[in-house]
Amino acid sequence: MGIQNWRDALLGRDATIGEAVRSLDRSGLQIALVIDDSARLVGTITDGDIRRGLLRGLSLDAPAAEVMQADPLVVPPSLRRDVMLQIMSANKIHQLPIVDDA
């Protein structure tokens, strides 16, 4: 598994929590990227988000939006790798989506 599997991490807005679990398993990236019809990032989901949702009583059939982080931390592609790693370390995160202006 690796970064080449990032497309496996894409989910539509109407996905369920169960579909998010399958996406996380399929991609191996520890993050699902929720996108709109124009392929714009609208949120992220990690296994921790799903775990917290299940503990709140949500089912795997519930909308993934119920556990999605709607305002995820992202960086532009122009940012240097060392700065990205510093941001990840400072925020104690393992994934950091790189997105362009569109």
Phi, psi and omega per residue, in radians:
M1 nan 2.601 3.130
G2 -3.016 -2.996 -3.068
I3 -1.085 -0.426 3.135
Q4 -1.112 -0.250 -3.125
N5 -1.633 0.275 -3.028
W6 -1.061 -0.526 3.127
R7 -1.144 -0.475 3.075
D8 -1.188 -0.270 -3.116
A9 -1.549 -0.029 -3.098
L10 -1.446 2.377 3.101
L11 -2.302 2.517 3.016
G12 -1.365 2.823 -3.138
R13 -1.015 -0.495 -3.066
D14 -1.596 0.178 -3.122
A15 -1.159 2.733 3.063
T16 -1.693 2.943 3.070
I17 -1.065 -0.681 3.109
G18 -1.047 -0.719 3.095
E19 -1.155 -0.609 3.088
A20 -1.131 -0.714 3.100
V21 -1.051 -0.801 3.137
R22 -1.112 -0.662 3.108
S23 -1.117 -0.778 3.108
L24 -1.054 -0.733 -3.139
D25 -1.179 -0.748 -3.090
R26 -1.169 -0.761 -3.053
S27 -1.411 -0.576 -3.077
G28 1.233 0.221 -3.061
L29 -1.654 -0.058 3.123
Q30 1.171 0.315 3.104
I31 -2.684 2.485 2.985
A32 -1.960 2.400 -3.116
L33 -1.868 1.984 -3.116
V34 -1.543 2.186 -3.084
I35 -2.160 2.754 3.078
D36 -1.592 -3.038 -3.100
D37 -1.124 -0.333 3.115
S38 -1.698 0.218 -3.131
A39 1.115 0.521 3.048
R40 -1.649 2.422 3.136
L41 -1.183 2.194 3.095
V42 -2.013 -0.178 3.112
G43 3.052 3.018 3.113
T44 -2.293 2.739 3.093
I45 -2.417 2.268 3.046
T46 -1.988 2.970 3.108
D47 -1.078 -0.552 3.088
G48 -1.132 -0.678 3.084
D49 -1.074 -0.756 3.137
I50 -1.153 -0.769 3.137
R51 -1.018 -0.799 3.134
R52 -1.118 -0.653 3.101
G53 -1.125 -0.753 3.122
L54 -1.133 -0.650 3.093
L55 -1.151 -0.466 3.074
R56 -1.403 -0.050 3.094
G57 1.729 0.092 3.100
L58 -1.241 2.630 3.108
S59 -1.757 2.949 3.103
L60 -1.179 -0.295 3.103
D61 -1.518 -0.112 -3.140
A62 -1.219 2.697 3.098
P63 -1.064 2.391 3.112
A64 -1.068 -0.455 3.116
A65 -1.027 -0.398 3.119
E66 -1.148 -0.403 -3.122
V67 -2.052 -0.035 -3.069
M68 -1.234 2.481 2.983
Q69 -1.514 1.861 -3.013
A70 -1.377 -0.215 3.140
D71 -2.280 1.148 -3.051
P72 -1.269 2.684 3.019
L73 -1.258 2.196 3.130
V74 -2.339 2.859 3.092
V75 -2.352 2.734 3.091
P76 -1.413 2.746 -3.133
P77 -1.109 -0.372 -3.100
S78 -1.343 -0.221 -3.100
L79 -1.221 2.397 3.136
R80 -1.164 2.561 -3.122
R81 -0.987 -0.736 -3.114
D82 -1.127 -0.597 3.095
V83 -1.214 -0.715 3.083
M84 -1.024 -0.771 3.142
L85 -1.127 -0.641 3.082
Q86 -1.123 -0.737 3.112
I87 -1.081 -0.777 3.137
M88 -1.092 -0.760 3.141
S89 -1.131 -0.792 -3.116
A90 -1.103 -0.564 -3.117
N91 -1.707 0.028 3.126
K92 0.938 0.853 3.110
I93 -2.130 2.706 -3.121
H94 -1.831 -0.206 -3.136
Q95 -2.300 2.503 3.128
L96 -2.540 1.782 -3.122
P97 -1.078 2.395 3.069
I98 -1.830 2.057 -3.086
V99 -2.276 2.602 3.071
D100 -1.582 -3.115 -3.086
D101 -1.106 -0.484 -3.110
A102 -1.364 nan nan
